[in-house]
Amino acid sequence: MVDPVNVAIIYYSATGTVHALARAAAEGAERAGARVRLRRVAETAPREAIDARPEWARHLSDTADVAEASLDDLDWADAVLFGSPTRFGNPASQLRAFIDATGALWFQGRLANKVYSAFTASNTAHGGQESTLLALANTFYHWGGVIVPPGYTDPVQFESGNPYGTSHVAGDGPPGEVATRAAHHQARRVVETAASLRAGRAVSG
């Protein structure tokens, strides 16, 4: 019997939109047979900034039971999906802070040859979604990762419209059925690709 693929879903969410996408990705990966770790990165914003927005403070409290991401989660994973809201066309600083702490793993080659993918949300249409996903891909290149986007490999992608990764416009409300299906598909594609790579290495090794 083949061991399940290990998938880490590591995300930052201020008010809950990216958290909802992360949960949908976790569900999709589990349905595809993976072992999943859903992890949020540490909140680094000052308390006064958080308290100035009730929805931000409420979400932080509501997700206190979600385990915080660690370097062990990256080391454990065969595949990783990163989630972040857009911040002026880039990933949130909270997620970048986590990524910037991975130097030791990178130096040991422990981030190479894993499958990577990403998802995002912005408050307005277009709002930096594609550039945020592409910015995360720059990191995956440096790690020597295998980047797996959803592309247009499922009918839902023609509804969601983003071949780079699942995305959502938060100003339209919480992620709905299309975004959820897109996250399921993206995660399933990641799991299937990671499983194929592992099987191929076992044969050639």
ROROSE-21717 format. One record per atom (N, C-alpha, C, O, CB): residue in three letters; y, z, x. Coordinates in steps of 0.1 Angstrom, whole numbers, padded with zeros to 4 digits, always signed. Glycine has a CB too. Layout:
<recs>
ALAYZX...
</recs>
This chain:
<recs>
MET-0012+0000+0008MET+0000+0000+0000MET+0012+0000+0009MET+0013+0008+0019MET+0000+0012-0010VAL+0022-0009+0006VAL+0034-0010+0013VAL+0044+0001+0010VAL+0046+0004-0002VAL+0041-0024+0011ASP+0050+0007+0020ASP+0060+0018+0018ASP+0072+0012+0011ASP+0076+0000+0015ASP+0064+0025+0031PRO+0079+0019+0002PRO+0091+0014-0004PRO+0102+0012+0007PRO+0102+0019+0017PRO+0096+0023-0015VAL+0111+0004+0004VAL+0123+0002+0012VAL+0132+0014+0010VAL+0134+0019-0002VAL+0131-0012+0008ASN+0139+0019+0020ASN+0148+0029+0019ASN+0162+0023+0018ASN+0167+0016+0027ASN+0148+0039+0032VAL+0169+0027+0007VAL+0183+0022+0005VAL+0193+0033+0004VAL+0191+0042-0005VAL+0183+0013-0008ALA+0203+0033+0012ALA+0214+0042+0011ALA+0226+0036+0004ALA+0230+0025+0008ALA+0218+0048+0025ILE+0231+0042-0006ILE+0243+0037-0013ILE+0254+0047-0010ILE+0254+0058-0015ILE+0241+0035-0029ILE+0263+0043-0002ILE+0274+0051+0004ILE+0287+0046-0001ILE+0291+0035+0001ILE+0273+0052+0019TYR+0295+0055-0008TYR+0307+0050-0015TYR+0318+0061-0015TYR+0316+0073-0012TYR+0303+0047-0029TYR+0330+0056-0017TYR+0341+0065-0020TYR+0347+0061-0034TYR+0348+0049-0037TYR+0352+0064-0009SER+0350+0070-0042SER+0356+0068-0055SER+0366+0079-0058SER+0363+0091-0057SER+0345+0067-0066ALA+0378+0075-0061ALA+0388+0085-0065ALA+0388+0089-0079ALA+0388+0101-0082ALA+0402+0079-0062THR+0387+0080-0088THR+0388+0083-0102THR+0375+0079-0110THR+0375+0081-0123THR+0400+0076-0109GLY+0365+0074-0104GLY+0352+0072-0110GLY+0347+0058-0112GLY+0335+0056-0115GLY+0353+0078-0123THR+0356+0048-0110THR+0351+0034-0112THR+0341+0030-0102THR+0330+0025-0105THR+0363+0024-0111VAL+0344+0032-0089VAL+0334+0028-0079VAL+0321+0037-0080VAL+0310+0033-0077VAL+0340+0030-0065HIS+0323+0050-0084HIS+0312+0058-0086HIS+0302+0052-0097HIS+0290+0052-0095HIS+0316+0072-0091ALA+0308+0047-0107ALA+0300+0040-0118ALA+0292+0028-0112ALA+0281+0026-0116ALA+0309+0036-0130LEU+0299+0020-0104LEU+0293+0009-0098LEU+0281+0013-0088LEU+0271+0007-0088LEU+0303+0000-0090ALA+0284+0024-0081ALA+0274+0030-0072ALA+0261+0034-0080ALA+0250+0032-0075ALA+0279+0041-0064ARG+0263+0041-0091ARG+0252+0045-0099ARG+0244+0033-0104ARG+0232+0034-0105ARG+0257+0054-0111ALA+0251+0023-0108ALA+0245+0011-0113ALA+0237+0004-0102ALA+0225-0001-0104ALA+0255+0000-0119ALA+0242+0004-0090ALA+0235-0002-0078ALA+0223+0007-0075ALA+0212+0001-0072ALA+0244-0002-0066ALA+0224+0020-0076ALA+0212+0029-0074ALA+0201+0026-0084ALA+0190+0026-0080ALA+0217+0043-0074GLU+0205+0024-0096GLU+0196+0021-0107GLU+0189+0008-0104GLU+0176+0007-0105GLU+0202+0021-0121GLY+0196-0002-0100GLY+0190-0015-0097GLY+0181-0014-0085GLY+0170-0021-0085GLY+0201-0025-0094ALA+0184-0007-0075ALA+0176-0005-0063ALA+0163+0002-0067ALA+0152-0002-0062ALA+0183+0002-0052GLU+0164+0012-0075GLU+0152+0020-0079GLU+0143+0011-0088GLU+0131+0012-0086GLU+0156+0032-0087ARG+0149+0003-0096ARG+0141-0006-0105ARG+0133-0016-0096ARG+0122-0021-0100ARG+0149-0013-0115ALA+0139-0019-0084ALA+0133-0029-0075ALA+0122-0022-0066ALA+0116-0028-0058ALA+0143-0036-0067GLY+0120-0009-0068GLY+0110-0002-0061GLY+0114+0006-0049GLY+0106+0010-0041GLY+0100-0011-0058ALA+0127+0007-0046ALA+0132+0013-0034ALA+0133+0028-0036ALA+0134+0034-0047ALA+0146+0008-0030ARG+0133+0035-0024ARG+0137+0049-0024ARG+0152+0049-0021ARG+0157+0042-0013ARG+0129+0057-0012VAL+0159+0057-0029VAL+0174+0056-0029VAL+0181+0069-0026VAL+0177+0079-0031VAL+0179+0050-0042ARG+0191+0069-0017ARG+0200+0080-0015ARG+0214+0076-0020ARG+0219+0067-0014ARG+0199+0085+0000LEU+0219+0082-0030LEU+0232+0080-0035LEU+0241+0090-0028LEU+0239+0102-0030LEU+0233+0081-0051ARG+0251+0086-0021ARG+0259+0095-0012ARG+0274+0091-0014ARG+0278+0080-0013ARG+0255+0094+0002ARG+0282+0101-0015ARG+0297+0100-0015ARG+0302+0104-0002ARG+0297+0114+0004ARG+0304+0107-0027VAL+0312+0097+0003VAL+0318+0102+0016VAL+0328+0113+0013VAL+0333+0115+0001VAL+0325+0090+0023ALA+0332+0120+0023ALA+0341+0132+0021ALA+0354+0128+0017ALA+0360+0117+0021ALA+0341+0140+0035GLU+0360+0136+0008GLU+0374+0134+0004GLU+0383+0139+0015GLU+0382+0151+0018GLU+0377+0140-0010THR+0393+0131+0019THR+0402+0135+0030THR+0416+0136+0025THR+0425+0140+0033THR+0401+0126+0042ALA+0419+0132+0013ALA+0433+0132+0008ALA+0438+0147+0007ALA+0430+0156+0003ALA+0434+0125-0005PRO+0451+0149+0008PRO+0456+0163+0007PRO+0454+0167-0008PRO+0456+0159-0017PRO+0470+0164+0011ARG+0452+0180-0010ARG+0450+0186-0023ARG+0462+0183-0033ARG+0460+0180-0044ARG+0448+0201-0022GLU+0474+0183-0027GLU+0485+0181-0036GLU+0485+0166-0042GLU+0490+0164-0053GLU+0498+0183-0029ALA+0480+0157-0034ALA+0479+0143-0039ALA+0469+0142-0049ALA+0471+0135-0059ALA+0476+0133-0027ILE+0458+0149-0047ILE+0447+0148-0057ILE+0451+0155-0070ILE+0449+0149-0081ILE+0434+0156-0052ASP+0457+0167-0069ASP+0462+0174-0081ASP+0473+0167-0089ASP+0475+0170-0101ASP+0466+0188-0077ALA+0480+0158-0082ALA+0491+0151-0089ALA+0485+0140-0099ALA+0493+0135-0107ALA+0499+0144-0079ARG+0472+0137-0098ARG+0466+0128-0107ARG+0454+0135-0113ARG+0444+0137-0107ARG+0461+0115-0100PRO+0455+0139-0126PRO+0444+0147-0132PRO+0431+0140-0132PRO+0421+0147-0131PRO+0448+0150-0147GLU+0431+0127-0134GLU+0418+0120-0134GLU+0411+0120-0120GLU+0399+0120-0119GLU+0420+0105-0138TRP+0419+0121-0110TRP+0414+0122-0096TRP+0407+0136-0094TRP+0396+0137-0089TRP+0425+0119-0085ALA+0415+0146-0097ALA+0410+0160-0096ALA+0397+0162-0105ALA+0388+0168-0100ALA+0421+0170-0100ARG+0397+0156-0117ARG+0386+0157-0126ARG+0374+0151-0120ARG+0363+0156-0121ARG+0389+0152-0140HIS+0375+0138-0115HIS+0364+0131-0109HIS+0358+0139-0097HIS+0346+0139-0095HIS+0368+0117-0105LEU+0367+0144-0089LEU+0362+0151-0077LEU+0354+0163-0081LEU+0343+0166-0075LEU+0374+0156-0068SER+0358+0170-0092SER+0350+0181-0097SER+0337+0177-0103SER+0327+0183-0101SER+0359+0189-0107ASP+0338+0166-0111ASP+0326+0161-0118ASP+0315+0156-0109ASP+0303+0156-0113ASP+0330+0150-0128THR+0319+0152-0097THR+0309+0146-0088THR+0306+0156-0076THR+0300+0151-0066THR+0313+0133-0082ALA+0309+0168-0078ALA+0307+0178-0067ALA+0292+0179-0063ALA+0288+0184-0052ALA+0312+0192-0071ASP+0283+0176-0073ASP+0269+0177-0070ASP+0263+0165-0063ASP+0251+0165-0060ASP+0262+0179-0084VAL+0271+0154-0061VAL+0266+0143-0054VAL+0266+0146-0039VAL+0277+0150-0034VAL+0274+0130-0057ALA+0255+0145-0032ALA+0254+0148-0018ALA+0264+0140-0010ALA+0267+0128-0013ALA+0240+0146-0013GLU+0270+0146+0000GLU+0279+0140+0009GLU+0272+0131+0020GLU+0261+0135+0025GLU+0288+0150+0016ALA+0277+0119+0022ALA+0270+0110+0032ALA+0270+0116+0046ALA+0280+0123+0050ALA+0277+0097+0032SER+0259+0113+0053SER+0258+0118+0067SER+0253+0106+0075SER+0248+0096+0070SER+0249+0130+0068LEU+0254+0107+0088LEU+0249+0097+0097LEU+0233+0095+0095LEU+0228+0085+0098LEU+0252+0100+0112ASP+0227+0106+0092ASP+0212+0106+0089ASP+0209+0096+0078ASP+0198+0089+0079ASP+0207+0120+0086ASP+0218+0095+0068ASP+0215+0085+0057ASP+0215+0071+0062ASP+0207+0063+0058ASP+0225+0087+0046LEU+0224+0068+0072LEU+0224+0055+0077LEU+0212+0052+0086LEU+0206+0041+0085LEU+0237+0053+0086ASP+0208+0062+0094ASP+0197+0061+0103ASP+0184+0059+0095ASP+0175+0051+0099ASP+0196+0073+0112TRP+0183+0066+0083TRP+0171+0066+0075TRP+0169+0052+0068TRP+0158+0048+0065TRP+0172+0077+0065ALA+0180+0046+0065ALA+0180+0034+0055ALA+0175+0022+0062ALA+0178+0019+0074ALA+0194+0032+0050ASP+0168+0014+0054ASP+0165+0000+0058ASP+0176-0009+0053ASP+0179-0020+0059ASP+0151-0005+0052ALA+0183-0005+0043ALA+0194-0013+0037ALA+0205-0003+0032ALA+0202+0008+0028ALA+0189-0022+0026VAL+0218-0008+0033VAL+0229+0001+0029VAL+0238-0008+0021VAL+0242-0019+0024VAL+0236+0007+0041LEU+0242-0002+0009LEU+0253-0008+0001LEU+0265+0002+0002LEU+0264+0014-0001LEU+0249-0010-0014PHE+0276-0004+0006PHE+0289+0004+0007PHE+0298+0001-0005PHE+0299-0011-0008PHE+0296+0001+0021GLY+0304+0011-0010GLY+0313+0009-0021GLY+0326+0015-0019GLY+0327+0026-0014GLY+0307+0014-0034SER+0337+0008-0022SER+0351+0013-0019SER+0360+0007-0029SER+0359-0005-0032SER+0355+0011-0005PRO+0370+0014-0034PRO+0382+0008-0040PRO+0390+0000-0030PRO+0389+0003-0018PRO+0390+0018-0048THR+0398-0009-0035THR+0407-0016-0026THR+0419-0007-0023THR+0424+0000-0032THR+0411-0030-0032ARG+0424-0008-0011ARG+0436-0001-0007ARG+0445-0011+0001ARG+0443-0013+0013ARG+0434+0012+0002PHE+0454-0018-0006PHE+0462-0028+0000PHE+0453-0039+0007PHE+0456-0044+0018PHE+0472-0022+0010GLY+0442-0043+0000GLY+0433-0053+0005GLY+0423-0049+0015GLY+0416-0057+0021GLY+0441-0064+0011ASN+0422-0036+0017ASN+0412-0030+0026ASN+0404-0019+0020ASN+0408-0014+0010ASN+0420-0025+0039PRO+0393-0015+0027PRO+0386-0003+0022PRO+0394+0009+0023PRO+0403+0010+0031PRO+0373-0002+0030ALA+0391+0019+0014ALA+0398+0032+0014ALA+0396+0039+0028ALA+0385+0038+0034ALA+0393+0041+0003SER+0406+0046+0032SER+0406+0053+0044SER+0394+0064+0045SER+0389+0066+0056SER+0419+0060+0047GLN+0390+0069+0033GLN+0380+0079+0033GLN+0366+0072+0038GLN+0359+0078+0045GLN+0378+0085+0019LEU+0364+0060+0033LEU+0352+0053+0037LEU+0353+0049+0052LEU+0343+0049+0059LEU+0349+0041+0028ARG+0365+0044+0055ARG+0367+0040+0069ARG+0365+0052+0079ARG+0359+0050+0090ARG+0381+0034+0071ALA+0369+0064+0075ALA+0367+0075+0083ALA+0352+0078+0086ALA+0348+0081+0097ALA+0373+0088+0077PHE+0344+0076+0076PHE+0329+0077+0077PHE+0324+0067+0087PHE+0316+0070+0096PHE+0322+0077+0064ILE+0328+0054+0084ILE+0323+0043+0093ILE+0328+0045+0107ILE+0320+0042+0116ILE+0328+0030+0087ASP+0340+0050+0109ASP+0345+0052+0123ASP+0338+0062+0130ASP+0339+0063+0143ASP+0360+0055+0122ALA+0330+0070+0124ALA+0322+0081+0130ALA+0308+0077+0134ALA+0300+0085+0138ALA+0321+0093+0121THR+0305+0064+0133THR+0291+0059+0135THR+0289+0054+0149THR+0279+0048+0152THR+0288+0048+0125GLY+0299+0056+0158GLY+0298+0050+0171GLY+0285+0053+0179GLY+0280+0045+0186GLY+0310+0055+0180ALA+0281+0066+0178ALA+0269+0070+0186ALA+0256+0062+0180ALA+0248+0057+0188ALA+0266+0085+0184LEU+0255+0061+0167LEU+0244+0053+0162LEU+0245+0038+0166LEU+0235+0032+0170LEU+0243+0054+0146TRP+0257+0033+0165TRP+0259+0019+0169TRP+0255+0017+0184TRP+0248+0007+0188TRP+0273+0014+0167PHE+0259+0026+0193PHE+0257+0025+0207PHE+0242+0025+0210PHE+0237+0019+0219PHE+0264+0036+0215GLN+0234+0032+0202GLN+0220+0033+0204GLN+0212+0022+0197GLN+0200+0021+0198GLN+0214+0047+0198GLY+0220+0013+0191GLY+0213+0001+0184GLY+0207+0005+0171GLY+0198-0003+0166GLY+0204-0005+0193ARG+0210+0016+0166ARG+0203+0021+0154ARG+0209+0016+0141ARG+0203+0019+0130ARG+0203+0036+0153LEU+0219+0008+0141LEU+0225+0002+0130LEU+0222-0013+0129LEU+0225-0019+0119LEU+0240+0004+0129ALA+0216-0018+0139ALA+0213-0032+0140ALA+0201-0035+0131ALA+0192-0027+0129ALA+0211-0037+0154ASN+0200-0048+0126ASN+0189-0054+0119ASN+0186-0047+0105ASN+0176-0050+0099ASN+0177-0052+0127LYS+0195-0039+0100LYS+0195-0034+0087LYS+0202-0044+0078LYS+0210-0052+0082LYS+0201-0020+0086VAL+0199-0043+0065VAL+0205-0052+0055VAL+0218-0044+0050VAL+0217-0032+0047VAL+0196-0055+0043TYR+0229-0051+0049TYR+0242-0045+0044TYR+0248-0054+0033TYR+0247-0066+0033TYR+0252-0044+0056SER+0254-0047+0024SER+0261-0054+0013SER+0272-0044+0008SER+0272-0033+0012SER+0251-0058+0001ALA+0281-0049+0000ALA+0292-0041-0004ALA+0297-0044-0018ALA+0295-0055-0023ALA+0304-0042+0006PHE+0304-0034-0025PHE+0310-0036-0038PHE+0323-0029-0039PHE+0326-0020-0030PHE+0300-0031-0049THR+0331-0033-0048THR+0345-0027-0048THR+0351-0028-0062THR+0345-0033-0072THR+0354-0035-0039ALA+0363-0022-0063ALA+0371-0022-0076ALA+0386-0022-0072ALA+0390-0016-0062ALA+0367-0011-0085SER+0394-0028-0080SER+0409-0027-0078SER+0415-0025-0092SER+0409-0027-0102SER+0414-0041-0072ASN+0427-0020-0092ASN+0434-0017-0104ASN+0438-0029-0112ASN+0438-0029-0125ASN+0446-0008-0102THR+0441-0040-0105THR+0445-0052-0112THR+0436-0064-0108THR+0429-0063-0098THR+0460-0055-0108ALA+0437-0075-0116ALA+0429-0087-0113ALA+0433-0092-0099ALA+0445-0093-0096ALA+0431-0097-0124HIS+0423-0096-0092HIS+0424-0101-0078HIS+0428-0089-0068HIS+0420-0088-0058HIS+0435-0112-0077GLY+0437-0082-0070GLY+0441-0069-0063GLY+0434-0066-0050GLY+0433-0054-0046GLY+0438-0059-0072GLY+0430-0076-0042GLY+0424-0073-0029GLY+0409-0071-0028GLY+0404-0067-0018GLY+0430-0061-0023GLN+0402-0075-0039GLN+0388-0073-0040GLN+0380-0081-0029GLN+0372-0075-0021GLN+0382-0077-0053GLU+0383-0094-0028GLU+0376-0102-0018GLU+0379-0098-0004GLU+0370-0097+0005GLU+0378-0117-0020SER+0391-0095-0001SER+0395-0091+0013SER+0389-0077+0017SER+0386-0075+0028SER+0410-0091+0014THR+0388-0069+0007THR+0381-0056+0010THR+0367-0058+0013THR+0362-0052+0023THR+0382-0046-0003LEU+0359-0066+0006LEU+0345-0069+0009LEU+0344-0076+0022LEU+0335-0073+0030LEU+0339-0077-0002LEU+0353-0085+0025LEU+0352-0092+0038LEU+0356-0083+0050LEU+0350-0084+0060LEU+0362-0104+0038ALA+0365-0073+0047ALA+0368-0064+0058ALA+0356-0055+0061ALA+0353-0052+0073ALA+0380-0055+0053LEU+0348-0051+0051LEU+0336-0044+0054LEU+0326-0052+0061LEU+0319-0047+0070LEU+0330-0038+0040ALA+0325-0065+0058ALA+0316-0074+0065ALA+0319-0075+0080ALA+0310-0077+0088ALA+0316-0088+0059ASN+0332-0074+0084ASN+0336-0074+0098ASN+0328-0063+0105ASN+0324-0064+0116ASN+0351-0072+0099THR+0327-0051+0099THR+0320-0040+0105THR+0305-0043+0106THR+0299-0041+0116THR+0321-0027+0097PHE+0299-0049+0096PHE+0285-0053+0096PHE+0282-0063+0107PHE+0271-0062+0113PHE+0281-0059+0082TYR+0291-0072+0110TYR+0289-0081+0121TYR+0288-0073+0134TYR+0279-0076+0142TYR+0301-0091+0122HIS+0297-0064+0136HIS+0297-0056+0149HIS+0284-0048+0150HIS+0279-0046+0161HIS+0309-0047+0149TRP+0279-0043+0139TRP+0266-0036+0139TRP+0254-0044+0141TRP+0243-0039+0144TRP+0265-0028+0126GLY+0255-0057+0140GLY+0243-0066+0141GLY+0235-0066+0129GLY+0223-0067+0129GLY+0235-0062+0153GLY+0242-0064+0117GLY+0235-0063+0105GLY+0232-0076+0098GLY+0237-0086+0102GLY+0243-0055+0095VAL+0223-0076+0089VAL+0220-0088+0081VAL+0227-0086+0068VAL+0224-0078+0059VAL+0204-0089+0078ILE+0238-0095+0066ILE+0246-0094+0054ILE+0241-0101+0042ILE+0237-0113+0043ILE+0261-0099+0058VAL+0239-0094+0031VAL+0233-0100+0019VAL+0243-0099+0008VAL+0244-0089+0001VAL+0219-0094+0016PRO+0250-0110+0005PRO+0259-0110-0007PRO+0251-0114-0019PRO+0240-0120-0018PRO+0271-0119-0004PRO+0257-0112-0031PRO+0250-0117-0043PRO+0250-0132-0044PRO+0241-0138-0050PRO+0255-0110-0055GLY+0261-0138-0039GLY+0263-0152-0041GLY+0262-0156-0056GLY+0266-0148-0064GLY+0252-0160-0033TYR+0258-0168-0058TYR+0256-0172-0072TYR+0241-0174-0074TYR+0236-0185-0078TYR+0264-0186-0075THR+0233-0163-0072THR+0219-0164-0073THR+0213-0158-0085THR+0201-0156-0087THR+0213-0156-0061ASP+0221-0156-0095ASP+0217-0151-0108ASP+0228-0155-0118ASP+0239-0155-0115ASP+0215-0135-0108PRO+0223-0158-0131PRO+0233-0162-0141PRO+0245-0152-0142PRO+0256-0156-0146PRO+0227-0163-0154VAL+0243-0139-0140VAL+0253-0129-0142VAL+0265-0132-0132VAL+0276-0128-0135VAL+0248-0115-0140GLN+0262-0138-0121GLN+0272-0140-0111GLN+0283-0150-0116GLN+0294-0150-0112GLN+0266-0145-0098PHE+0279-0159-0125PHE+0288-0168-0131PHE+0297-0162-0142PHE+0307-0167-0146PHE+0281-0180-0137GLU+0293-0150-0146GLU+0301-0142-0155GLU+0310-0132-0147GLU+0322-0131-0150GLU+0292-0134-0165SER+0304-0126-0137SER+0312-0117-0129SER+0322-0124-0120SER+0333-0119-0117SER+0303-0108-0121GLY+0318-0135-0114GLY+0327-0144-0107GLY+0330-0141-0092GLY+0338-0147-0086GLY+0339-0145-0114ASN+0322-0131-0087ASN+0325-0127-0073ASN+0313-0128-0064ASN+0304-0120-0065ASN+0331-0113-0072PRO+0311-0139-0056PRO+0299-0141-0048PRO+0299-0131-0036PRO+0288-0130-0029PRO+0298-0155-0043TYR+0310-0124-0033TYR+0310-0116-0021TYR+0304-0102-0024TYR+0298-0096-0015TYR+0325-0114-0017GLY+0305-0098-0036GLY+0299-0085-0040GLY+0304-0081-0054GLY+0314-0086-0058GLY+0303-0074-0029THR+0297-0072-0060THR+0301-0067-0073THR+0315-0061-0073THR+0318-0054-0063THR+0291-0057-0079SER+0323-0065-0083SER+0337-0060-0083SER+0341-0058-0097SER+0335-0063-0107SER+0347-0070-0076HIS+0351-0050-0099HIS+0356-0046-0113HIS+0371-0044-0112HIS+0376-0038-0102HIS+0348-0034-0118VAL+0377-0047-0123VAL+0392-0044-0125VAL+0393-0031-0133VAL+0390-0031-0145VAL+0399-0056-0132ALA+0397-0020-0125ALA+0397-0007-0132ALA+0407-0006-0143ALA+0406+0002-0152ALA+0400+0003-0121GLY+0418-0014-0142GLY+0428-0014-0152GLY+0423-0019-0166GLY+0430-0017-0176GLY+0439-0023-0148ASP+0411-0025-0166ASP+0405-0030-0178ASP+0396-0019-0185ASP+0390-0021-0195ASP+0397-0042-0176GLY+0395-0008-0178GLY+0386+0003-0183GLY+0374+0005-0174GLY+0373-0002-0164GLY+0382+0000-0197PRO+0365+0013-0178PRO+0353+0015-0170PRO+0344+0003-0169PRO+0345-0006-0177PRO+0344+0026-0176PRO+0336+0002-0158PRO+0327-0010-0157PRO+0318-0012-0169PRO+0313-0002-0174PRO+0318-0008-0144GLY+0317-0024-0174GLY+0310-0027-0186GLY+0296-0033-0183GLY+0291-0032-0172GLY+0318-0035-0195GLU+0291-0040-0193GLU+0278-0046-0192GLU+0277-0056-0181GLU+0266-0057-0174GLU+0274-0052-0205VAL+0287-0065-0179VAL+0286-0075-0169VAL+0286-0069-0155VAL+0278-0073-0146VAL+0297-0085-0170ALA+0295-0060-0152ALA+0296-0054-0139ALA+0283-0046-0136ALA+0279-0046-0125ALA+0308-0045-0138THR+0278-0040-0146THR+0265-0032-0144THR+0254-0041-0141THR+0246-0038-0131THR+0262-0024-0156ARG+0253-0052-0148ARG+0242-0062-0145ARG+0244-0068-0131ARG+0234-0071-0124ARG+0242-0073-0155ALA+0256-0071-0127ALA+0259-0076-0114ALA+0255-0067-0103ALA+0249-0071-0093ALA+0274-0080-0113ALA+0258-0054-0105ALA+0254-0044-0095ALA+0239-0042-0094ALA+0233-0041-0083ALA+0260-0030-0099HIS+0232-0043-0106HIS+0217-0043-0106HIS+0212-0055-0098HIS+0203-0053-0089HIS+0212-0044-0120HIS+0218-0067-0100HIS+0213-0079-0093HIS+0215-0078-0078HIS+0207-0081-0070HIS+0220-0091-0099GLN+0227-0073-0074GLN+0231-0072-0060GLN+0221-0063-0053GLN+0216-0066-0042GLN+0245-0068-0058ALA+0219-0051-0059ALA+0210-0041-0053ALA+0195-0047-0052ALA+0189-0045-0042ALA+0210-0028-0061ARG+0191-0053-0063ARG+0177-0059-0063ARG+0176-0069-0051ARG+0166-0070-0045ARG+0174-0065-0076ARG+0186-0077-0050ARG+0186-0088-0039ARG+0185-0081-0025ARG+0178-0086-0016ARG+0198-0097-0040VAL+0193-0070-0024VAL+0193-0063-0011VAL+0179-0057-0008VAL+0174-0059+0003VAL+0203-0052-0011VAL+0173-0051-0018VAL+0159-0045-0017VAL+0149-0056-0013VAL+0141-0055-0004VAL+0155-0038-0029GLU+0150-0067-0021GLU+0140-0078-0018GLU+0141-0084-0004GLU+0132-0087+0002GLU+0141-0089-0029THR+0154-0086+0000THR+0156-0091+0013THR+0151-0082+0024THR+0145-0086+0034THR+0171-0094+0015ALA+0155-0069+0023ALA+0150-0059+0032ALA+0135-0058+0033ALA+0129-0057+0044ALA+0156-0045+0029ALA+0128-0059+0022ALA+0114-0059+0021ALA+0108-0071+0028ALA+0098-0070+0036ALA+0109-0058+0007SER+0114-0082+0026SER+0109-0095+0032SER+0111-0094+0048SER+0102-0098+0055SER+0117-0107+0027LEU+0122-0089+0052LEU+0125-0088+0066LEU+0115-0078+0073LEU+0109-0081+0084LEU+0139-0083+0069ARG+0112-0067+0066ARG+0103-0058+0072ARG+0089-0064+0072ARG+0081-0062+0082ARG+0103-0045+0064ALA+0085-0071+0062ALA+0072-0077+0062ALA+0070-0088+0073ALA+0060-0089+0080ALA+0069-0083+0048GLY+0081-0095+0075GLY+0081-0105+0085GLY+0080-0099+0099GLY+0073-0105+0108GLY+0093-0114+0084ARG+0087-0088+0101ARG+0086-0082+0114ARG+0072-0076+0117ARG+0067-0076+0128ARG+0097-0070+0115ALA+0066-0071+0106ALA+0052-0065+0108ALA+0043-0076+0112ALA+0034-0074+0120ALA+0048-0059+0095VAL+0044-0088+0106VAL+0035-0099+0110VAL+0037-0104+0124VAL+0028-0106+0131VAL+0037-0111+0100SER+0050-0106+0128SER+0053-0111+0141SER+0052-0101+0152SER+0051-0104+0164SER+0067-0117+0141GLY+0053-0088+0148GLY+0053-0077+0158GLY+0039-0075+0163GLY+0037-0066+0172GLY+0058-0065+0153
</recs>
